[in-house]
Amino acid sequence: RRSSDLLFNVKATAMTDKVNIAEIIERLEQLEAHNAIRNCINRYMEICDELNANTDLYELMNLFDQDCIWEGIGEKYSKSFGRYDSWQSIYDMFKRYTQKESHFVMNAHFVNSEQIYVNQNDANASWLMLQTSTFQDGRSHLNAAKLKVKFQKQADGTWKIKHFQTQNIFSRPVSHWHSEAELPVPSRSE
């Protein structure tokens, strides 16, 4: 019933010639900005999941504004990661993860609890992130972090990361992620 009410209201508004085109365009631009920001952070996570010697770091760095900052904040992540105040220093930091002997054997990022607030040319967003990793040395880890990310709208209309912050919520080693045990599924009846 709600969609039919909405459709009726849209038709009634259009019929009375009180359609505010500027308001509709502004709302459309907001939706497009939210989608572009969401796609940017999701692509960032996909690339980070596959960091290895074959990773195209220029694709990753193309998600960042030319004048960007990447930093770990809070007691644990400021010590572990630190702060990188330029495009080149962020590139160099990621380069350390893409050596011949890759730092990650397995890495998976999951983001949720998204909040995006768009202004005309910039935006603030936050997510909760869960990261499961197995490292080259055989250790595995579970991390949860709060991400606070500022985005900047570029001259070509794309949205890029201006200031990326990650803050650890919890972190713990785990024995391993993958098991050869069969998955329990219902049996097939013939």
Disulfide bonds with the S-S distance in Angstrom:
none
